[in-house]
Amino acid sequence: MDPRASALDRAILSFIGRYAAARPPDGEFGALALRLFEHQVRHNPAYRKFCEGRGVRSGRVRDWRGIPAMPASGFRELKVAAFPASRARKVFWTSGTTAAARGRHFLDTLKLYEASLVPPFERALLPDGASCRFFILIAPPREAPHSSLSHMMGVVARRFSRAAARYSIRGGRSLFDALARDLGRERRPVMLLATAFSLKAFLDHLASHHRKLVLPRGSRLFETGGFKGRAAEVSKTRLYRMTARLLGIPSAWCVSEYGMTELSSQFYDAVAGRPATRRRSMRGPAWTRTLVIDPATGREAPHGRTGLLRHFDLANRGSVIAVDTEDLGRRAPGGGFELLGRVPASERRGCSLAYEELTAR
């Protein structure tokens, strides 16, 4: 690895370690963001060409908000890497509708990705330090080696699961009967980790068999992906009501995660066990920032106005620090942002779509 990249990694890892549970001064975030931007402009040819096409050159940006954001579509069309892509240790793919439409996120190290995902997960899902066994309705890493979500499940399961995690999506099949049986035997809190689609499918399976489970007190849900595809959609409120009715997990113990293959960090809308507000807002860790961009002007939208989400992620050293999404949102009154869905004309993609395609085969 390039010595300059190694030095940046040490600085970012130090930042993550120091601010895992606190918010840093904005100036400290900005200084490291600009340092990372300068590195990426020099070493990422696709990003350098993108910036130059917008009249932005190295050394010209003075504030992190002015760092050009690569559209998520760029990851489908270009090799967005600040190192020779042939040296990638891992390549994560987005779950697009066709192989040609899939974006790729090249990583020359997993240290930043794994260091960035652990503290926010622990803070959101395990604030009480509970010892939970993990039951995962997502394909295991060895069956989905290019899925960032499956990789994440492997990391958190190894780190936090009380016993060996049980995966209930295997070989393209949903093992719902076995999952229901195993959950019914548990006498200590469990954590169910699922995409919205796989959770809904499991709940429908229980309902169709006239079966209800009452999981041990303190059990909790990690849910991600939303509804981005052909399957029937339900509101998050209804999904969590079904979870409470059929699994005995109250909505206060249901936490929604938002992430992107193109990012290394994740966002959460609640803390398990704490009463949630009616309008949940997503919050990222200290090494991220999110702006809501007015698509008509390309500038930050006024408070309360809907726009496109632009994420800045210091853990994205190997690609680009700033990514423009096709996700709609608005700034939340108490901080963070409200996730409002996707631009109507945008391509179907996401973690739940991966489950829908997998189980349709």
N, C-alpha and C positions, 0 to 999 in steps of 0.2 A: 504494500500500500504506500502511496505517496506520503512522505513525511509531513507535508502540510495538511493532508487529509487526516492523518493520525493525530496531529496537534489539534485540529478542529474537533475530532471525536472526543478527545480528552476534555476539551473545554465544554462541549455539549453534555457529556456524561457528568461532569462536575456540576453544571447548571441543574440538570435533572436531579442529582443527589441533594443539592442544597435547597431546591424549591419543590420537592415532591409533595410537601404539605403546606406550602405558602405561596403567596403571589409576589414575584420579584418587582423591584422598581422598574417602571416602563423603560427607563433609560438603559438599564442593564440588558433587558431583552433586546432592545433596539440595537445596541452596540454589537451583540453577538449575531443578530439577524443580518446586519449589514456586512459583517465579516464573512458570514456564510454565503451571502449573495455574491460578494466579490469572488470568492473561491469558485462558485458554480458558474459564473459568467466566463471565467478563465478556462475551466476544465470541462464544461458541458457544451459541446458544439451546437447541439440543437437549441439549447436555451440561449446561448450567446446570439445565434442568428435570430431567434425570436425577439430578444431584447433590442437588437440593432434595428430590426424591422419596425420597432416602435420608437426609434430615436433615443433609446436608453443605452448608454455605454458605461463601461466600468469606471467607477469613481465619481459618477454623476448623481447617484442617489444619496440623499442626506437623511432620509427618514424611512423607517421600515415600511410605512404605509405606501410609499412610492415604489416599492420593489415590484417589478412586473410579474403578474401571475400567469403561469402556463395553464391554458384551458385543459380540462380533464381529457378532452378529445385528442390533445397532443400526445398523450401516452398511448393512444391507439395508432397514431400515424408516424411517430418518431421514436428513436431510441433516446429516451430522456435520461441520460446517465452522465455523472460528473467523473467518470472513469471509463476505461475501455470496457464496453458491454460484454466482451468475451471473457472478462475476468469476474463476472458476477458470481457470487456465491449462491444467491437465491434470486429467482424471478417469480414475482406474484402476478397473476393474471386477473383482470376483471372478468366478471361473468356476463358477457354480452350475449346477444342473441345468436351470433355466428362467430366462428373462430377468427375471421378477418376483423371483426369489430372489437375484439378483446384488447384492452390496454395492457401494457406490461410495466411493471415497476421493478427496475433492476437494483439489487443491493449487493455491495461488495463486502458487507459485514452485517451480521444480525444483532450486534451488540446494542446499537442505538434503538433499533426497533423493539427489542425485548426489554431494554431498560425503560423505554418510554411507556410501555403498555402495563407494566406491573403496578406501579403506585396508584394510578387512577382506578384500575380495576379493584384493587384492595380497598381503597377509600370508598368506592361506591357500593360494592357488593359484600364486603366483609368488614364493615366499620366496627362491629362488635367482637371481631377476632374469632368468630365461630368456627368450629371444626366441622365442615360439611363434606359430604361425599358428592362428587359431581356426576350428574347424568346428562349426557350431551346429545342433543338432537341435531348434530352437525357431523359431516363426514370426518373421520379421523385423519390426521395429517398424512399418514402413509398412503391413504386412498385419494387424497386431494393435495398433492405436493405443491401445487401452484396457487392454492387458496390461502390468502393472508388470514382469513377468519379461522380456517382449520389450524393453521400454524399457531395462531393466538390461543386457540383452545388447548393445544398441546402444551404451550408454555404455562398457562394458568393452572391447568390440571396437574402438571408435575409440581408446581410450586405450592398449590393450596388444597388440593383434594385430600380429604381425610384417608381415603383408600383409593385403590386403582379406579380411575374414572371409567364409567360405562358409556360407550358410544352406541347409539341406537339407530344410526344411519350407516349401513354397511353393504357394500357391493351394490349400491343403488337401491337398496330395499329399506323400508321403514319397519323396524322391529318393535311395533307398538305393544303387542301382547306381552312380550318379554319385559319391556319397559314398565308396563303397568304392574306386572307381577313383582318385579324387583323393587319398585317404589313402594308397593304395599307391604313389603317386608321390612322397610327401614323404620328404625325406632329413634334415630337421631336426625337432626336437621340435614336436609339435602339442598343442593343447588341444581336447578334445572336450567340448562343453557340451550337456547334454541333460536332459530330465525322465526320471524312472525308466521311464515307459511308452515314450517314444520310444527310449531306449537299449535296453530289452528288445526292442522291435520290430526295431531295427537288428541286434542280436545274433542274433535268431531268423532274420532274413533271411540273414545270413552263414552260419549253421548249415545252413539249408535248401538253400543253394547249395554246401555243402561247401567253404566258403572261410574261410581264416584270414589275418589281417594281422599283421605284426610291426612295429608303429609304432616310430619312432626312440627310442632311449634318452632318457629324460627327458620323454616324452610324458605327459600327465596328463588326468584326467577331472574335470569339474564336473558333479555330478548333483544333481537337486532334485526335489521333488514327492511322493516316496513313491508308494504304490499306493493310490489312493482312488477306486475305481470298479468297473466290471464286469469289466475284463480280469483274466486270471489273475495272481495275485500271486506274487512270489518274494521270498525273504529278501534283505536287502542283502548278506549273506555270499555267497549263491549268485550274485547279480547281479554282484558284483565278481569272483568266480571265473570267470564267463563272460567278463567283460571281459578278464581276464588271458589266458584261453585263446584267445579269438577276436581280440583286438586287441593283446595283448602289453603291456598296461598293468597293472603289479602293483598289488595292493590298497593298498600304501603311497602310491601316486600317485593314488588315487581319493578325492575330497573331496566330502562331502555338504553341501549348503546347505539351510537352512530359513528361509523367509520367509513373509510374509503381505501380501496387498494392503493390508490396513489399517495396516501398519507401513511405515516408511521405511528401516529397518535390517534387516540379515540376520545369521544365525548360521551357524557352520561347525563341523564335527565333527572336523576334522583339519587338518594342514599337509602339503601335497604333498611327498612324498619322505621324510617322517619315519615310522618305524614306528608304526602306530596300536595302541592297546590293544584288547583284545577287546571291551570295552564302550565304544564311542565316546560322548562327550558333546558336546553343542552349547554353543558359547560365543559370546557377543555382544560387540560393541565396547564401549568405555568409556562411551559415551553411552546404554547400555541397562542395564536390570536385569530379572531374571525371578524371579518368586515361584511356588512350587507351592502351590496353594490347595486346601484340603479342601472339597469341595462341600457337605458336611453342615454345616460350621460357618461357611464363608466366610472362615476364617482360614488363615494359613500352615500347611501340613501339616508334621508332624515330619519330621526328616531321614530319608530312605530310604523314605518313604511316597509312594504314587502320588496325584496330584491333578491339577487343571486348571492349565494354564500361564497366568500373568498377566504380560504384558510391559509395561515402561515404556520409552519411546523419546523421547529429547529431540528427535530430528529430526522428530517428528510435530507441529511447531508449528501447522500449519494445521488439525488435526483434534482429537485427544485424545492426551494423553501416555500414558495407561494403557488397555490393551485386554485384556479377558478372552477367552480362546480356548476352543475346543471340543477342544483337543488335550490328551492325557494325557501326563504326564511325572513325573519325580522328580529331586530334586537328586542330582547325581553326587558321588561321594566326593572327587574331586580338583577340584571346581568345575564350574560350568556345570550343565547338566541333560541327562538322558536323555530322548529323545523316544520315547514308547511307543505312538503311534497316536492315533486319535480316539475320542471318546465314541461308543459303539455306535449310539446313536439319532440322532446328528448327521447333518446333510445332507452328501451327497457333494460335495466341492469341492476345488479345488487345481490346481496347475500341471499335474500329470500328467493330471487329469481333462480339462483344456482340450485336451491332445493327443488323448486318447481320443475326445472329441466331434468334434474337427476331422477326424480321419482316418476317422471312421465315416460322414461325410457322403457 
